[in-house]
Amino acid sequence: MTVLIAGLILFLGVHSVRILAEGWRSAQIARLGLGVYKGIYSVVSAVGLVLIVVGYGQARGAPVPLWDPPLWSRHVSALLVLFAFVLLAAAYVPRNRIKATVGHPMILGVKIWAAGHLLANGTLADLLLFGGFLLWAVFDFRAARARDRVHGRGASRPTLAGTVATIVVGVGLWAAFAFHMHAWLFGVRPFVT
């Protein structure tokens, strides 16, 4: 569990700098340059992510059960993750209504993904992993929306084509992940009971 916790601290910690220390972040970018800052940020994030993957894998080998999720929670989780994938696509597909409405669809997608996985999984490692990401996403979404208000940022004008493309891409990614990649990457088939 120590490796998982260390990974979460590194990964979520570096992703929380804008939430907790925007002024310090700006000072570091001014001092180091944007490229160097992004390089350090990327290396720390990558190390944290590797530790999360390794630590979660180790924890799954010796699970500490906290609750026993009912079977229906897996289906609700799959539906929530579908919405999370559409939100993820909305972060990248230009001129879509979802991004114009939400403002920060990837962070909202992380919230929904984490909540869905908390609902369907009941071990201590699940609570740490998905609960940690959920908590981070709640605070990051709030901070991002506050920055938007301060800086007067608005979304580009959405189009029907951009919105439809977002939904098609999001559903396609979800289907590929749910029916193939999830089992390949994590050894868990979401729709097999």
Secondary structure as the mmCIF struct_conf table of DSSP 4:
data_model
#
loop_
_struct_conf.conf_type_id
_struct_conf.id
_struct_conf.beg_label_comp_id
_struct_conf.beg_label_asym_id
_struct_conf.beg_label_seq_id
_struct_conf.end_label_comp_id
_struct_conf.end_label_asym_id
_struct_conf.end_label_seq_id
HELX_RH_AL_P HELX_RH_AL_P1 THR A 2 VAL A 14
TURN_TY1_P TURN_TY1_P1 HIS A 15 SER A 16
HELX_RH_AL_P HELX_RH_AL_P2 VAL A 17 LEU A 20
HELX_RH_AL_P HELX_RH_AL_P3 GLU A 22 LEU A 32
HELX_RH_AL_P HELX_RH_AL_P4 LEU A 34 GLY A 61
BEND BEND1 ALA A 62 ALA A 62
STRN STRN1 PRO A 65 PRO A 65
TURN_TY1_P TURN_TY1_P2 LEU A 71 LEU A 71
HELX_RH_AL_P HELX_RH_AL_P5 TRP A 72 TYR A 92
BEND BEND2 VAL A 93 ARG A 95
HELX_RH_AL_P HELX_RH_AL_P6 ARG A 97 VAL A 102
BEND BEND3 GLY A 103 GLY A 103
HELX_RH_AL_P HELX_RH_AL_P7 PRO A 105 ALA A 120
STRN STRN2 THR A 123 THR A 123
HELX_RH_AL_P HELX_RH_AL_P8 LEU A 124 HIS A 151
TURN_TY1_P TURN_TY1_P3 GLY A 152 GLY A 152
HELX_LH_PP_P HELX_LH_PP_P1 ALA A 155 PRO A 158
HELX_RH_AL_P HELX_RH_AL_P9 LEU A 160 ALA A 176
HELX_RH_PI_P HELX_RH_PI_P1 PHE A 177 MET A 181
HELX_RH_AL_P HELX_RH_AL_P10 HIS A 182 PHE A 186
BEND BEND4 GLY A 187 GLY A 187
TURN_TY1_P TURN_TY1_P4 PRO A 190 PHE A 191
#
